[in-house]
Amino acid sequence: MNYDYLVIGGYFCLMIFISLIFKKMASKSTSDYFRGGGKMLWWMVGATAFMTQFSAWTFTGAAGKAFSDGFAVVGVFIGNILAYFVAYLYFARRFRQMRVDTPTEAIRRRFDANSEQFFTWIIIPLSIITGGVWLNGLSIFASAVFNADIITTIWITGLAVLIISLLSGAWGVVASDFIQTLVIAIVSVACAIVALIAVGGPTEIVTKFPSGFFIGPDMNYPLLIVCSFLFFIVKQLQSINNMQDAYRFLNAKDSKNANKAALMAGFMMLIGTIIWFIPPWASAILYPDAAAQYPELGAKARDAVYLVFAREAMPIGTVGLLMAGLFAATMSSMDSALNRNSGIFVRSFYATIIRKGKASDKEQLRAGQITCVVNGLLVILMAQFFTSLKELSLFDLMMQVSTLLQGPILVPLCFGIFIRKTPSWAPWATVLFGAFVSYLVLNVFTPQVVGSWFGLENLTGREISEFRTTITIVAHLVLTAGFFCATTLFYKEEKNTNLEVQEAFFKDIETECVAAEGQDIVDSMQRHKLGTLVMYMGYGLTAMVLIPNPMWGRLLFLACAATILLFGYLLKRSARIDETNNLSKASN
């Protein structure tokens, strides 16, 4: 009997239940559908902020990088950690205080309506491309696990994500992110503990890693690793703290909850970075030929190393739990993008351009649902296209998409928060200039050319890949960001037709948001619904004790179930306390 299929089936049932239980909360208005009405508690927002920077790529492409290159992959995630702490210190509350339902509405307030349209038709296509990368990464892993057809996996997973986002909007998306965070935590912690025991402890990983733990193979110039590490941090600071990705903090019920959400995401990323890569690092010692077990994946064979560890070292059923974690990671990234894109299209194009302000809220809600379906199908088709790129590793694919395509867009959306006096053409001109910079990086300032300036010769394949990403980041940081800053020289306040709106925008982002009246009832509802869902998840994990495993395997599943059940109990208990307090207030 294949218990892994039962585990995955149970997970999908739970996801469908989430969409149904939160459907009513998302159908009240477009604000509820696109951002939960700005009524969510910090721990829900923190979970979705964390999960939007997490995808199946972490367990596949990044794990493959950890397996072959050791510690170097951690640089990407350290950047995430620092970025969330910077968000806690400065950006998170200001993003919530923009007082909008979608990112492009904030762009209109900060810049103007022309910039809003420009970014609408840049953000949506790039989100589809990125979503295709995420879904493609999952399909690679699933096809290796179950010998399933990649295209079939893409369609099944893509449609499941689409259903959740379509039925329950932001409430379902964020609720599923919270549940999926718990799934990820269970898989990661359980695998890390077993890996450390099997390999003999963290010291053994560092000393016995085959190619040198801190440098890895194919590196003639260790300085390139240091540069890559430093500039990845800079890149992630900008990638997380910008108006495009601010939508997660728009969900928070007030400024303080937005801040707490950023802090929670930072701590979760910190803990995750420590434990996620222990299994692939250990596998490099325990199963050095792990990548060779899946030659059909071509250059992406090493991306299945987590699977090899789960099959070889973990109890029966763990592969299904791991796959549920992978589905969770991909679904959380995709459904957030679908929900955001729906809001962007409806609020910034359908309602303003097509309907010219005449569309009712109900009409906009229906348009958002239709847009969600179209976006979901396009992401699925994009993932199909990426299956033809077997010669490119998933890590390199993800890095190229994020640095070459997204880099120019993020510059004005990040710097525009604190560089205020820019002309109306500054944001779109910066993106176009940044696209030219990306072209130069690809075709002129190649790693070989730039390397020759510093005496770096005979670069290895890994060094070329690392150096190319670093050059791209530096180019956008210096040239593209420099261009945006230089536009301030052309700013003339008397020609600024959007001055009044901009001044109101900057006043708002410095003014604290306070939770609306009646929020206590919504808080209690969130705790109660999530507590119920978490309890069901705990019951499912408890049932995994019945799978025929050694005693230590059964105890491992039992410990995981007990932890989840405790979370569910605490949530439901806090909901009951809230309800009691609300009744007491009402009676007084």
Phi, psi and omega per residue, in radians:
M1 nan 2.329 -3.135
N2 -1.600 1.713 -3.097
Y3 -1.221 -0.425 -3.134
D4 -1.070 -0.659 3.112
Y5 -1.122 -0.661 3.127
L6 -1.128 -0.705 3.138
V7 -1.101 -0.820 -3.136
I8 -1.126 -0.714 3.106
G9 -1.064 -0.734 3.095
G10 -1.101 -0.672 3.122
Y11 -1.100 -0.793 -3.128
F12 -1.155 -0.597 3.065
C13 -1.078 -0.725 3.115
L14 -1.109 -0.695 3.133
M15 -1.128 -0.711 3.107
I16 -1.141 -0.660 3.116
F17 -1.101 -0.671 3.103
I18 -1.036 -0.813 -3.106
S19 -1.092 -0.592 -3.126
L20 -1.331 -0.705 -3.059
I21 -1.243 -0.440 -3.133
F22 -1.827 0.060 -3.090
K23 -1.037 -0.757 -3.084
K24 -1.123 -0.644 -3.111
M25 -1.195 -0.425 -3.090
A26 -1.615 -0.146 -3.028
S27 -1.707 0.121 -3.085
K28 -1.375 -0.683 -3.102
S29 -2.801 2.948 3.087
T30 -1.153 -0.588 3.107
S31 -1.102 -0.721 3.084
D32 -1.138 -0.682 -3.087
Y33 -1.248 -0.712 -3.042
F34 -1.494 -0.550 -3.106
R35 -2.578 0.438 3.107
G36 1.116 0.386 3.132
G37 1.185 0.177 -3.068
G38 1.103 0.751 -3.040
K39 -2.171 0.200 -2.982
M40 -1.560 2.581 3.120
L41 -1.322 2.759 -3.008
W42 -1.060 -0.617 -3.089
W43 -1.281 -0.456 3.016
M44 -1.284 -0.783 3.137
V45 -1.156 -0.678 3.104
G46 -1.081 -0.671 3.121
A47 -1.155 -0.741 -3.129
T48 -1.259 -0.577 3.064
A49 -1.113 -0.718 3.098
F50 -1.136 -0.820 -3.033
M51 -1.247 -0.433 3.119
T52 -1.241 -0.292 3.038
Q53 -1.745 0.216 -3.075
F54 -2.228 2.326 3.088
S55 -2.571 3.133 3.104
A56 -1.033 -0.378 3.091
W57 -0.978 -0.575 3.142
T58 -1.094 -0.699 -3.122
F59 -1.525 -0.147 -3.112
T60 -2.052 -1.358 -3.087
G61 -1.078 -0.819 -3.137
A62 -1.198 -0.668 3.099
A63 -1.112 -0.674 3.085
G64 -1.114 -0.667 3.083
K65 -1.126 -0.733 3.115
A66 -1.124 -0.692 -3.127
F67 -1.088 -0.706 -3.066
S68 -1.621 -0.586 -2.988
D69 -1.984 -0.050 3.073
G70 1.352 -2.260 -2.950
F71 -1.277 -0.313 -2.979
A72 -0.974 -0.595 -3.071
V73 -1.124 -0.399 -3.078
V74 -1.100 -0.435 -3.123
G75 -0.960 -0.699 3.133
V76 -1.055 -0.741 -3.027
F77 -1.417 -0.507 3.019
I78 -1.095 -0.638 3.053
G79 -1.039 -0.714 3.097
N80 -1.098 -0.759 -3.120
I81 -1.029 -0.918 -3.118
L82 -1.097 -0.641 -3.132
A83 -1.103 -0.692 3.130
Y84 -1.228 -0.600 3.089
F85 -1.220 -0.603 3.029
V86 -1.152 -0.669 3.068
A87 -1.055 -0.720 3.104
Y88 -1.080 -0.712 -3.080
L89 -1.326 -0.527 -3.002
Y90 -2.404 -0.932 -2.866
F91 -1.439 -0.714 -2.935
A92 -0.966 -0.901 -3.107
R93 -1.158 -0.592 3.130
R94 -1.203 -0.627 3.069
F95 -1.118 -0.752 3.099
R96 -1.107 -0.607 -3.086
Q97 -1.394 0.026 3.012
M98 -1.179 -0.382 3.040
R99 1.012 0.895 3.098
V100 -2.316 2.946 3.105
D101 -1.728 -0.382 -3.104
T102 -2.395 2.728 3.137
P103 -1.068 -0.671 -3.085
T104 -1.243 -0.430 3.005
E105 -1.134 -0.621 3.069
A106 -1.180 -0.661 3.104
I107 -1.099 -0.693 3.104
R108 -1.090 -0.738 -3.140
R109 -1.196 -0.719 -3.095
R110 -1.297 -0.720 -3.088
F111 -1.913 -1.565 3.060
D112 -2.963 -3.127 -3.077
A113 -1.172 -0.586 3.115
N114 -1.124 -0.728 3.096
S115 -1.138 -0.631 3.098
E116 -1.030 -0.798 3.135
Q117 -1.171 -0.698 3.141
F118 -1.043 -0.851 -3.093
F119 -1.285 -0.488 3.058
T120 -0.992 -0.788 -3.054
W121 -1.585 0.095 2.952
I122 -1.796 -0.787 -3.082
I123 -1.118 -0.791 -3.064
I124 -1.090 -0.882 3.115
P125 -1.061 -0.700 -3.141
L126 -1.185 -0.582 3.065
S127 -1.127 -0.652 3.099
I128 -1.130 -0.725 3.111
I129 -1.109 -0.830 -3.133
T130 -1.110 -0.734 3.081
G131 -1.055 -0.632 3.078
G132 -1.115 -0.660 3.092
V133 -1.110 -0.794 3.132
W134 -1.052 -0.848 -3.084
L135 -1.177 -0.635 3.082
N136 -1.101 -0.708 3.118
G137 -1.054 -0.720 3.111
L138 -1.154 -0.727 -3.097
S139 -1.106 -0.624 3.094
I140 -1.056 -0.829 -3.101
F141 -1.156 -0.790 -3.101
A142 -1.113 -0.681 3.136
S143 -1.136 -0.587 3.108
A144 -1.289 -0.603 -3.114
V145 -1.201 -0.871 -2.970
F146 -1.996 0.170 -3.070
N147 0.938 0.640 -3.120
A148 -1.556 2.748 3.091
D149 -1.219 2.288 -3.072
I150 -1.066 -0.768 -3.099
I151 -1.106 -0.715 3.109
T152 -1.077 -0.751 3.123
T153 -1.068 -0.750 3.134
I154 -1.025 -0.805 -3.078
W155 -1.225 -0.727 -3.134
I156 -1.109 -0.840 -3.124
T157 -1.165 -0.782 -3.129
G158 -1.043 -0.731 -3.140
L159 -1.211 -0.606 3.092
A160 -1.110 -0.766 3.089
V161 -1.070 -0.742 -3.119
L162 -1.069 -0.719 -3.130
I163 -1.104 -0.795 -3.129
I164 -1.062 -0.860 -3.113
S165 -1.152 -0.664 -3.096
L166 -1.177 -0.797 -3.014
L167 -1.333 -0.723 -2.949
S168 -2.088 0.073 3.033
G169 0.958 -2.552 -3.068
A170 -1.094 -0.609 3.139
W171 -1.085 -0.801 3.118
G172 -1.169 -0.671 -3.140
V173 -1.074 -0.872 -3.086
V174 -1.229 -0.677 3.105
A175 -1.100 -0.757 3.109
S176 -1.144 -0.600 3.085
D177 -1.080 -0.702 3.140
F178 -1.126 -0.816 3.116
I179 -1.099 -0.735 -3.106
Q180 -1.182 -0.519 3.042
T181 -1.073 -0.698 3.106
L182 -1.163 -0.687 3.100
V183 -1.058 -0.830 3.128
I184 -1.036 -0.769 -3.112
A185 -1.075 -0.756 -3.127
I186 -1.082 -0.869 -3.118
V187 -1.066 -0.814 -3.047
S188 -1.143 -0.837 -3.095
V189 -1.152 -0.787 -3.125
A190 -1.069 -0.809 -3.133
C191 -1.160 -0.671 -3.125
A192 -1.139 -0.737 3.136
I193 -1.086 -0.833 3.142
V194 -1.109 -0.692 -3.132
A195 -1.122 -0.760 3.141
L196 -1.115 -0.698 3.109
I197 -1.147 -0.754 -3.091
A198 -1.150 -0.654 -3.055
V199 -1.565 -0.289 3.092
G200 1.792 0.197 3.089
G201 1.950 2.908 -3.078
P202 -1.094 -0.562 3.137
T203 -1.096 -0.667 3.138
E204 -1.131 -0.617 3.115
I205 -1.097 -0.806 -3.101
V206 -1.159 -0.758 -3.025
T207 -1.430 -0.500 -3.046
K208 -1.845 0.030 3.139
F209 -1.027 2.217 -2.931
P210 -0.971 -0.699 -2.994
S211 -1.897 0.272 -3.096
G212 1.597 1.904 -2.942
F213 -1.091 -0.724 -3.025
F214 -1.589 -0.321 -3.135
I215 -1.971 -0.748 -3.130
G216 1.375 -3.081 -3.068
P217 -1.456 2.915 2.977
D218 1.010 0.688 3.108
M219 -2.216 1.746 3.066
N220 -1.403 -0.381 -3.073
Y221 -2.210 1.537 -3.138
P222 -0.980 -0.408 3.126
L223 -1.023 -0.509 3.122
L224 -1.113 -0.593 3.099
I225 -1.154 -0.751 3.139
V226 -1.073 -0.805 3.134
C227 -1.102 -0.760 3.131
S228 -1.062 -0.753 -3.136
F229 -1.058 -0.848 -3.089
L230 -1.133 -0.754 -3.070
F231 -1.372 -0.413 2.997
F232 -1.108 -0.659 3.111
I233 -1.072 -0.800 3.118
V234 -1.066 -0.754 -3.130
K235 -1.054 -0.797 -3.087
Q236 -1.220 -0.538 3.054
L237 -1.004 -0.722 -3.131
Q238 -1.376 -0.617 -3.069
S239 -1.172 -0.526 -3.104
I240 -1.637 -0.603 -3.053
N241 -1.798 1.338 3.100
N242 -2.604 2.860 -3.052
M243 -1.177 -0.455 3.109
Q244 -1.166 -0.764 -3.082
D245 -1.649 0.186 3.132
A246 -1.300 -0.173 -3.005
Y247 -1.026 -0.528 -3.126
R248 -1.113 -0.634 -3.141
F249 -1.394 -0.286 3.056
L250 -1.137 -0.359 -3.118
N251 -1.297 -0.398 -3.010
A252 -1.119 2.607 -3.061
K253 -1.307 -0.376 3.088
D254 -2.825 -3.137 -3.076
S255 -1.118 -0.728 -3.109
K256 -1.125 -0.674 3.119
N257 -1.206 -0.578 3.061
A258 -1.107 -0.759 3.108
N259 -1.083 -0.802 3.132
K260 -1.085 -0.641 3.136
A261 -1.091 -0.749 3.122
A262 -1.118 -0.710 3.129
L263 -1.135 -0.731 3.102
M264 -1.073 -0.797 -3.140
A265 -1.072 -0.680 3.117
G266 -1.114 -0.782 3.135
F267 -1.177 -0.668 3.106
M268 -1.137 -0.698 3.107
M269 -1.145 -0.654 3.111
L270 -1.098 -0.866 -3.136
I271 -1.141 -0.730 -3.135
G272 -1.084 -0.726 -3.116
T273 -1.064 -0.558 3.135
I274 -1.237 -0.674 -2.990
I275 -1.752 -0.431 -3.033
W276 -1.024 -0.695 -2.953
F277 -1.723 0.076 3.072
I278 -1.076 -0.802 3.120
P279 -1.055 -0.830 3.105
P280 -1.155 -0.597 3.069
W281 -1.117 -0.773 3.119
A282 -1.143 -0.624 -3.133
S283 -1.128 -0.547 3.104
A284 -1.081 -0.445 3.108
I285 -1.615 -0.791 -3.059
L286 -1.369 -0.662 -3.072
Y287 -2.314 1.196 -3.053
P288 -1.061 -0.369 3.129
D289 -1.736 0.371 -3.067
A290 -1.010 -0.735 -3.096
A291 -1.135 -0.471 -3.101
A292 -1.300 -0.158 -3.106
Q293 -1.307 -0.231 -3.115
Y294 -2.298 1.135 -3.104
P295 -1.125 -0.365 -3.126
E296 -1.167 -0.227 3.135
L297 -1.523 -0.036 3.097
G298 1.093 -2.304 -3.101
A299 -1.162 -0.237 -3.109
K300 -1.662 0.199 -3.064
A301 -1.027 -0.648 -3.107
R302 -1.205 -0.278 -3.128
D303 -1.206 -0.194 -3.136
A304 -1.719 0.269 -3.048
V305 -1.133 -0.576 3.111
Y306 -1.097 -0.655 3.101
L307 -1.090 -0.777 -3.138
V308 -1.028 -0.775 3.135
F309 -1.100 -0.782 -3.119
A310 -1.077 -0.664 -3.125
R311 -1.295 -0.657 -3.037
E312 -1.481 -0.635 -2.950
A313 -1.961 -0.343 -3.018
M314 -1.776 2.800 3.121
P315 -1.187 2.832 3.122
I316 -1.046 2.370 -3.103
G317 1.813 -0.322 -3.122
T318 -1.191 -0.610 3.115
V319 -1.054 -0.729 3.082
G320 -1.117 -0.691 3.101
L321 -1.166 -0.679 3.089
L322 -1.113 -0.745 3.105
M323 -1.119 -0.649 3.067
A324 -1.081 -0.686 3.078
G325 -1.108 -0.682 3.115
L326 -1.182 -0.745 3.055
F327 -1.050 -0.725 -3.138
A328 -1.045 -0.813 -3.100
A329 -1.092 -0.798 -3.112
T330 -1.211 -0.738 -3.113
M331 -1.119 -0.667 -3.130
S332 -1.138 -0.704 3.128
S333 -1.196 -0.737 -3.089
M334 -1.244 -0.803 -3.068
D335 -1.175 -0.548 3.055
S336 -1.111 -0.751 -3.140
A337 -1.154 -0.716 -3.138
L338 -1.113 -0.774 -3.133
N339 -1.132 -0.743 3.127
R340 -1.124 -0.804 -3.118
N341 -1.093 -0.630 3.103
S342 -1.083 -0.794 3.119
G343 -1.100 -0.736 3.134
I344 -1.059 -0.849 -3.087
F345 -1.099 -0.811 -3.055
V346 -1.206 -0.869 -3.044
R347 -1.304 -0.593 -3.024
S348 -1.750 -0.185 3.129
F349 -2.282 -0.990 -3.063
Y350 -1.077 -0.910 -3.053
A351 -1.268 -0.575 -3.037
T352 -1.648 -0.638 -3.058
I353 -1.720 -0.902 -3.093
I354 -1.287 -0.886 -3.074
R355 -1.651 -0.167 3.065
K356 0.916 0.775 3.066
G357 1.414 0.108 -3.075
K358 -1.694 -0.115 -3.090
A359 -1.327 2.276 3.073
S360 -1.242 2.904 3.137
D361 -1.098 -0.645 3.132
K362 -1.151 -0.710 3.110
E363 -1.109 -0.719 3.109
Q364 -1.122 -0.626 3.109
L365 -1.101 -0.763 3.111
R366 -1.154 -0.708 3.108
A367 -1.094 -0.646 3.104
G368 -1.118 -0.684 3.125
Q369 -1.182 -0.695 3.090
I370 -1.120 -0.761 3.115
T371 -1.058 -0.668 3.116
C372 -1.039 -0.760 3.127
V373 -1.104 -0.815 -3.130
V374 -1.079 -0.796 3.131
N375 -1.074 -0.738 -3.141
G376 -1.067 -0.750 3.129
L377 -1.149 -0.659 3.125
L378 -1.160 -0.662 3.087
V379 -1.105 -0.730 3.119
I380 -1.066 -0.781 3.140
L381 -1.151 -0.630 3.103
M382 -1.148 -0.702 3.100
A383 -1.089 -0.651 3.066
Q384 -1.051 -0.734 -3.139
F385 -1.072 -0.705 -3.093
F386 -1.169 -0.332 3.114
T387 -1.153 -0.313 3.128
S388 -1.450 -0.064 -3.082
L389 -1.779 0.910 -3.057
K390 -1.191 -0.351 -3.111
E391 -1.366 -0.139 -3.108
L392 -1.898 2.194 -3.131
S393 -1.157 2.640 -3.081
L394 -1.148 -0.609 3.100
F395 -1.063 -0.847 -3.130
D396 -1.132 -0.653 3.124
L397 -1.080 -0.804 -3.126
M398 -1.121 -0.743 -3.121
M399 -1.140 -0.703 -3.115
Q400 -1.196 -0.724 3.115
V401 -1.083 -0.788 -3.043
S402 -1.288 -0.619 -3.072
T403 -1.550 -0.713 -3.068
L404 -1.407 -0.650 -3.067
L405 -1.640 -0.771 -3.050
Q406 -1.467 -0.459 -3.078
G407 -0.873 -0.918 -3.117
P408 -1.074 -0.585 -3.092
I409 -1.211 -0.650 -3.004
L410 -1.302 -0.371 -3.079
V411 -1.031 -1.029 -3.139
P412 -1.184 -0.480 -3.108
L413 -1.342 -0.319 3.049
C414 -1.669 -0.960 -3.073
F415 -1.183 -0.418 -3.110
G416 -1.168 -0.259 3.109
I417 -1.237 -0.654 -3.073
F418 -2.053 -0.163 2.967
I419 -1.784 1.843 -2.858
R420 -1.726 -0.614 -3.011
K421 -1.617 1.387 3.120
T422 -2.139 2.565 3.102
P423 -1.190 2.863 -3.049
S424 -1.093 -0.497 -3.104
W425 -1.487 -0.074 -3.037
A426 -1.020 -0.833 -3.052
P427 -1.130 -0.858 -3.097
W428 -1.283 -0.547 3.084
A429 -1.161 -0.634 3.105
T430 -1.117 -0.732 3.128
V431 -1.119 -0.766 3.120
L432 -1.112 -0.734 3.077
F433 -1.105 -0.701 3.110
G434 -1.113 -0.617 3.068
A435 -1.104 -0.670 3.081
F436 -1.142 -0.670 3.088
V437 -1.092 -0.746 3.095
S438 -1.060 -0.703 3.101
Y439 -1.075 -0.752 3.130
L440 -1.099 -0.679 3.133
V441 -1.123 -0.690 -3.116
L442 -1.274 -0.621 -2.942
N443 -2.031 -0.323 -3.088
V444 -2.071 -1.053 -3.086
F445 -1.550 1.122 -3.133
T446 -1.295 2.854 3.103
P447 -0.968 -0.638 3.141
Q448 -1.163 -0.731 -3.123
V449 -1.178 -0.892 -3.123
V450 -1.138 -0.647 3.115
G451 -1.068 -0.633 3.139
S452 -1.127 -0.475 3.109
W453 -1.129 -0.526 -3.065
F454 -1.915 0.243 3.112
G455 1.303 0.376 3.115
L456 -1.614 1.891 -3.067
E457 -2.097 2.803 3.096
N458 0.923 0.881 3.133
L459 -1.163 2.449 3.085
T460 -1.381 2.985 3.131
G461 -1.046 -0.718 3.131
R462 -1.164 -0.730 -3.135
E463 -1.122 -0.665 3.100
I464 -1.093 -0.766 3.139
S465 -1.102 -0.825 -3.136
E466 -1.119 -0.749 -3.068
F467 -1.177 -0.675 3.141
R468 -1.068 -0.775 3.122
T469 -1.114 -0.731 3.133
T470 -1.107 -0.765 3.124
I471 -1.044 -0.732 -3.130
T472 -1.099 -0.789 -3.141
I473 -1.086 -0.816 -3.129
V474 -1.094 -0.728 -3.121
A475 -1.053 -0.770 -3.139
H476 -1.271 -0.601 3.129
L477 -1.165 -0.733 -3.085
V478 -1.513 -0.918 -3.021
L479 -1.424 -0.936 -3.077
T480 -1.185 -0.833 3.099
A481 -1.140 -0.640 3.092
G482 -1.094 -0.664 3.092
F483 -1.086 -0.786 -3.133
F484 -1.091 -0.765 3.117
C485 -1.100 -0.669 -3.103
A486 -1.170 -0.401 -3.133
T487 -1.145 -0.332 3.116
T488 -1.087 -0.404 3.120
L489 -1.161 -0.373 -3.085
F490 -1.795 0.092 -3.109
Y491 -1.318 2.270 3.066
K492 -2.270 1.959 -3.032
E493 -1.043 -0.603 -3.107
E494 -1.187 -0.323 3.125
K495 -1.711 0.033 -3.117
N496 -1.473 1.757 -3.112
T497 -1.336 -0.198 -3.113
N498 -1.905 0.335 -3.003
L499 -1.049 -0.789 -3.087
E500 -1.090 -0.753 3.125
V501 -1.138 -0.721 3.139
Q502 -1.118 -0.741 3.131
E503 -1.108 -0.673 3.080
A504 -1.134 -0.667 3.115
F505 -1.072 -0.885 -3.105
F506 -1.187 -0.511 3.047
K507 -1.195 -0.717 -3.141
D508 -1.104 -0.770 -3.054
I509 -1.206 -0.207 3.057
E510 -1.786 0.058 -3.116
T511 -1.915 2.199 -3.040
E512 -1.100 2.433 3.010
C513 -1.587 2.315 3.136
V514 -2.003 2.463 -3.116
A515 -1.031 2.496 -3.108
A516 -1.263 2.811 3.100
E517 -1.110 2.454 -3.113
G518 1.513 0.103 -3.112
Q519 -1.138 -0.481 -3.120
D520 -1.017 -0.649 3.141
I521 -1.168 -0.728 3.123
V522 -1.157 -0.683 3.106
D523 -1.031 -0.821 -3.129
S524 -1.090 -0.708 3.134
M525 -1.089 -0.737 3.124
Q526 -1.068 -0.824 -3.124
R527 -1.096 -0.730 -3.102
H528 -1.154 -0.848 -3.112
K529 -1.125 -0.798 3.139
L530 -1.163 -0.668 3.103
G531 -1.053 -0.741 3.109
T532 -1.080 -0.800 -3.139
L533 -1.100 -0.734 -3.138
V534 -1.142 -0.661 3.105
M535 -1.099 -0.751 3.096
Y536 -1.062 -0.692 3.094
M537 -1.092 -0.727 3.114
G538 -1.103 -0.673 3.101
Y539 -1.102 -0.691 3.117
G540 -1.107 -0.719 3.105
L541 -1.164 -0.624 3.089
T542 -1.057 -0.670 3.130
A543 -1.109 -0.413 3.138
M544 -1.193 -0.256 3.060
V545 -1.105 -0.442 -3.111
L546 -1.325 -0.240 3.122
I547 -1.150 2.309 -3.115
P548 -1.110 1.773 -3.123
N549 -2.396 2.856 2.966
P550 -1.023 2.804 -3.076
M551 -1.001 -0.677 -3.112
W552 -1.139 -0.574 3.109
G553 -1.188 -0.725 3.104
R554 -1.131 -0.725 3.135
L555 -1.142 -0.600 3.101
L556 -1.091 -0.813 3.102
F557 -1.126 -0.656 -3.140
L558 -1.136 -0.714 3.118
A559 -1.118 -0.718 3.094
C560 -1.081 -0.776 -3.135
A561 -1.114 -0.736 -3.127
A562 -1.091 -0.686 3.119
T563 -1.102 -0.786 -3.127
I564 -1.166 -0.744 3.123
L565 -1.079 -0.626 3.096
L566 -1.112 -0.757 3.075
F567 -1.004 -0.840 -3.127
G568 -1.075 -0.733 3.135
Y569 -1.091 -0.770 -3.122
L570 -1.129 -0.657 3.111
L571 -1.144 -0.806 -3.134
K572 -1.168 -0.621 3.119
R573 -1.143 -0.754 3.119
S574 -1.143 -0.569 3.086
A575 -1.132 -0.724 3.121
R576 -1.145 -0.664 3.097
I577 -1.110 -0.737 3.094
D578 -1.050 -0.783 -3.120
E579 -1.093 -0.696 3.116
T580 -1.118 -0.769 3.131
N581 -1.119 -0.685 3.136
N582 -1.132 -0.713 3.106
L583 -1.135 -0.649 3.128
S584 -1.137 -0.731 3.115
K585 -1.112 -0.727 -3.117
A586 -1.129 -0.673 -3.113
S587 -1.242 -0.472 3.124
N588 -1.439 nan nan
